[in-house]
Amino acid sequence: MLKREDLRGNWQSPIIETIENPDGSFMYIKRESIFIDDNWDIFIRAYLDEEGEKPFFTIHAKGNYILGEKSETLSGAVAVDFHNRARYVTAHQHSLVDMLNEISPFDGEWMLDLEHDVSSKGCILVPSIETCPVEYDVIKIQGNEIYFGDFTAEQKEDIKKLSQGDQNPLDGPDGICSTDNRPRQLIDYPMFKQNE
């Protein structure tokens, strides 16, 4: 059974990962997760290109986590609940700064390459903590590799409906913050533990 000691440390994507969004578009990202005791931080750095030379935005979230039971469907994986304490967004392109200033609620002005705390109001890139206080995931460790959960095609379709405003994220079993919608498969890309 997975223990906190197994997670402790810094885990990073070794390559740029190509991720399909719920709307069918693609995103190029690198991830970094840091686990200390029952605390976690995650950084998702998105790029406009596959080479990672044009940074687009960075999402940083942190909080506490609780390890759960073994997954009934994914061999070697365990459920994990990520309780959010804070969420931050940094925009690295002027076009994104302009868009966020127009459509995302924020007390103040969005500025290029400056991390903004979006915990209370969220923004177009992430929900507020009130809207999504807990992210329900799965984790599997193999040697020095860690795999997080990924949504199935059916789950992605539900999330697409949410992103189009057809449903409230807290309503029913389709909500992204519902235990019923815990990822049912593992992401293709592992992160690797860094030498301490």
C-alpha positions as CSV (number, residue, x, y, z in Angstrom):
1,M,0.0,0.0,0.0
2,L,1.3,3.5,-0.9
3,K,2.5,5.6,2.0
4,R,3.4,9.2,2.4
5,E,7.1,8.3,2.6
6,D,6.8,6.9,-1.0
7,L,5.5,10.2,-2.3
8,R,8.0,12.5,-0.4
9,G,10.1,14.6,-2.7
10,N,10.1,16.4,-6.0
11,W,8.7,14.8,-9.2
12,Q,9.0,16.4,-12.6
13,S,8.0,15.7,-16.2
14,P,11.1,14.7,-18.2
15,I,9.6,15.9,-21.5
16,I,6.9,18.2,-22.9
17,E,3.6,16.4,-22.6
18,T,0.9,16.7,-25.3
19,I,-2.5,16.8,-23.6
20,E,-5.9,16.8,-25.3
21,N,-8.3,19.3,-23.8
22,P,-12.1,18.5,-23.4
23,D,-12.8,20.6,-26.4
24,G,-10.5,18.6,-28.6
25,S,-7.7,21.1,-28.7
26,F,-4.2,20.3,-27.5
27,M,-2.0,21.7,-24.8
28,Y,1.8,21.3,-24.3
29,I,2.8,21.1,-20.6
30,K,5.4,20.2,-18.1
31,R,4.4,19.3,-14.6
32,E,6.2,19.4,-11.2
33,S,4.8,17.9,-8.0
34,I,6.3,18.4,-4.5
35,F,5.2,16.3,-1.5
36,I,6.3,17.1,2.0
37,D,4.5,15.2,4.8
38,D,0.8,15.6,4.0
39,N,1.4,18.8,2.0
40,W,1.5,19.1,-1.8
41,D,2.3,21.6,-4.4
42,I,1.8,21.2,-8.1
43,F,3.0,23.4,-11.0
44,I,1.6,23.0,-14.5
45,R,3.5,25.0,-17.0
46,A,1.8,25.3,-20.4
47,Y,3.5,26.2,-23.7
48,L,2.3,27.3,-27.1
49,D,4.8,25.0,-28.8
50,E,5.9,21.4,-28.6
51,E,9.4,22.4,-27.8
52,G,8.5,24.4,-24.7
53,E,10.2,27.6,-26.0
54,K,7.1,29.8,-25.8
55,P,5.6,29.8,-22.3
56,F,1.8,30.4,-22.2
57,F,0.7,30.2,-18.5
58,T,1.6,28.5,-15.2
59,I,-0.9,27.1,-12.8
60,H,0.3,26.5,-9.2
61,A,-1.9,24.8,-6.6
62,K,-1.2,23.7,-3.1
63,G,-2.9,22.1,-0.1
64,N,-3.0,18.9,1.9
65,Y,-3.7,15.4,0.7
66,I,-5.2,12.2,2.1
67,L,-4.3,8.8,0.7
68,G,-7.3,6.5,0.3
69,E,-8.0,2.9,-0.6
70,K,-6.5,0.8,-3.4
71,S,-8.1,1.4,-6.7
72,E,-10.6,-1.3,-7.6
73,T,-10.0,-0.8,-11.4
74,L,-6.4,0.2,-11.7
75,S,-3.8,-2.3,-10.5
76,G,-1.3,-0.8,-8.1
77,A,-3.0,2.6,-7.9
78,V,-4.5,4.2,-4.8
79,A,-7.2,6.9,-4.4
80,V,-5.9,10.3,-3.2
81,D,-7.9,13.4,-2.3
82,F,-6.1,16.7,-2.9
83,H,-7.6,19.4,-0.6
84,N,-6.9,22.8,-2.0
85,R,-5.6,25.7,0.1
86,A,-4.6,28.0,-2.7
87,R,-4.5,28.3,-6.5
88,Y,-2.4,30.7,-8.5
89,V,-2.1,31.6,-12.2
90,T,0.7,33.3,-14.1
91,A,0.1,34.6,-17.6
92,H,3.2,34.6,-19.9
93,Q,1.7,36.1,-23.1
94,H,0.3,39.6,-23.6
95,S,-2.7,38.2,-25.4
96,L,-3.6,36.0,-22.4
97,V,-3.1,39.0,-20.0
98,D,-5.5,41.1,-22.1
99,M,-8.1,38.3,-22.2
100,L,-7.9,37.7,-18.4
101,N,-8.3,41.4,-17.7
102,E,-11.5,41.4,-19.8
103,I,-13.2,38.2,-18.7
104,S,-11.7,36.8,-15.4
105,P,-12.6,38.3,-12.1
106,F,-9.7,39.6,-10.1
107,D,-9.1,42.3,-7.5
108,G,-6.6,44.4,-9.5
109,E,-5.0,44.0,-12.9
110,W,-3.5,41.0,-14.5
111,M,0.1,41.6,-15.3
112,L,2.6,39.6,-17.5
113,D,4.7,37.0,-15.7
114,L,3.2,37.9,-12.3
115,E,1.7,35.1,-10.2
116,H,-1.9,36.0,-9.2
117,D,-3.8,34.4,-6.3
118,V,-7.1,33.1,-7.8
119,S,-8.2,31.0,-4.8
120,S,-11.3,33.0,-4.0
121,K,-12.7,33.9,-7.4
122,G,-11.0,31.4,-9.8
123,C,-10.5,32.4,-13.5
124,I,-11.0,31.0,-16.9
125,L,-8.1,28.6,-16.4
126,V,-9.0,27.2,-12.9
127,P,-12.0,27.1,-10.6
128,S,-12.1,28.8,-7.2
129,I,-11.5,26.8,-4.1
130,E,-15.1,27.3,-3.1
131,T,-16.3,25.8,-6.4
132,C,-13.8,22.9,-6.3
133,P,-12.3,22.4,-2.8
134,V,-11.1,18.8,-3.3
135,E,-9.7,17.2,-6.4
136,Y,-10.3,13.4,-6.4
137,D,-7.4,11.6,-8.2
138,V,-5.5,8.3,-8.3
139,I,-1.7,7.8,-8.0
140,K,0.5,4.9,-8.9
141,I,4.3,4.7,-8.3
142,Q,6.6,2.4,-10.2
143,G,10.2,2.7,-9.1
144,N,11.1,6.4,-9.6
145,E,8.0,7.1,-11.8
146,I,4.7,8.5,-10.5
147,Y,1.5,8.3,-12.6
148,F,-1.6,10.5,-11.8
149,G,-5.1,9.8,-13.0
150,D,-6.6,10.8,-16.4
151,F,-10.2,11.1,-17.4
152,T,-11.7,8.6,-19.8
153,A,-13.3,9.8,-23.1
154,E,-16.8,9.7,-21.3
155,Q,-15.5,11.7,-18.4
156,K,-13.9,14.3,-20.7
157,E,-17.3,14.7,-22.5
158,D,-18.9,15.5,-19.1
159,I,-16.1,18.0,-18.4
160,K,-16.7,19.6,-21.8
161,K,-20.3,20.1,-20.9
162,L,-19.2,21.8,-17.7
163,S,-16.8,24.1,-19.5
164,Q,-19.6,25.2,-21.9
165,G,-21.7,26.2,-18.9
166,D,-24.3,23.4,-19.4
167,Q,-23.9,22.2,-15.8
168,N,-22.7,23.5,-12.5
169,P,-19.4,21.7,-11.4
170,L,-21.0,20.8,-8.1
171,D,-24.2,19.2,-9.6
172,G,-24.5,15.5,-9.6
173,P,-22.1,12.6,-10.5
174,D,-20.7,14.4,-13.5
175,G,-19.1,17.2,-11.4
176,I,-15.3,17.3,-11.6
177,C,-15.1,17.7,-7.8
178,S,-17.2,14.6,-7.2
179,T,-15.9,11.3,-6.0
180,D,-18.0,9.6,-8.6
181,N,-15.9,11.2,-11.3
182,R,-12.5,10.1,-9.9
183,P,-10.2,9.4,-12.9
184,R,-10.7,5.9,-14.2
185,Q,-7.4,5.5,-16.0
186,L,-3.8,6.7,-15.6
187,I,-2.2,9.5,-17.6
188,D,0.2,8.3,-20.3
189,Y,3.1,10.5,-19.0
190,P,4.9,9.7,-15.8
191,M,6.8,12.2,-13.7
192,F,10.2,11.2,-12.4
193,K,11.5,11.6,-8.9
194,Q,14.4,14.0,-8.7
195,N,17.6,13.2,-6.8
196,E,17.6,15.0,-3.4
